[in-house]
Amino acid sequence: MADYENYGSHNQGVYVNFYSLSTERLKAERKRLGLNQAGAAEQCGVSREIWGRYERGLVVPGGEVLFSFASAGADVQYILTGVRSSVASVEEQLVLERFRSSPQNLKDAVLRVLLGGASGEDTKQEFKEVGQYIHGSVNQSGVTFNVGGSKGKK
């Protein structure tokens, strides 16, 4: 069954039933952002009562409301389609921009931190397009690396 229903109009175009489309996802996004209905309503410039109507599918939020909710960090693509957006948040965009403009040694240090690697000077990690190369000691409790083939021939 489709996530939405289309209704034809003798006047103009096709209408989408918002209730069947996204009311649960609207609520899920509000909760993911740590907002109660009053907080989401305030963020979007509507009353708490109207926000409750959005979540019950009685009223459809307009473009300005969805834009305001997106500005608060909501994934409007997910609300409307059920598919998460691949668009990066403002923080992710900043990190990516700074990472791309950094020298290789700083990129390697950032990746070491993010991947939980050692921060010592004697450890060098190089990250290339084809994979990861690690030179030096690696301290990972409970992890075994087998390098150079099988343990024995049969």
Steps between C-alpha positions, in 0.01 A plus 500: 500500500632845415609743772267760353172534321432733210169677466396666178323833498269632235650846559876454498764230518548211736491513880696285742350374825763611755365272772585182315821655377698612800336574833697231683825616338426862594462392862811279481710790370370729775597242761840437335572871538403485868204732456157477655201619297519848651871529414450385143205736463703793631791415269262499203294805596169322562296423810537174694141422408577529129812285541289233666264514202797447266601188691142368497471564126214746538695792350782494245808710581588746227833567341596771750437265793700219339780744416511619862499141625787417261690802634462344847672186368203290387542276197206620290582254221449219753175654624358521149640183341615267776853504354775662705677793336866463423550873542755575770416713801664840539756348739575213261541741209745709705704195600510375141599842365781538756613139453528541122709815534737352762851370433537119484666469844203674664255281305688193626483629859125566474440151361711347779282672758174408329605138452633466856863460400807583704610860514872433544762653274646157409174383343428603146177431317447580136153505352481464127219452253558126475502428873671554831868441565633493856873516577620459857341343803127473540355462848150357474395278789320186383578553130723267297654590165618216277728634233675303229273210416359191664623340824607181332460280195279191495 
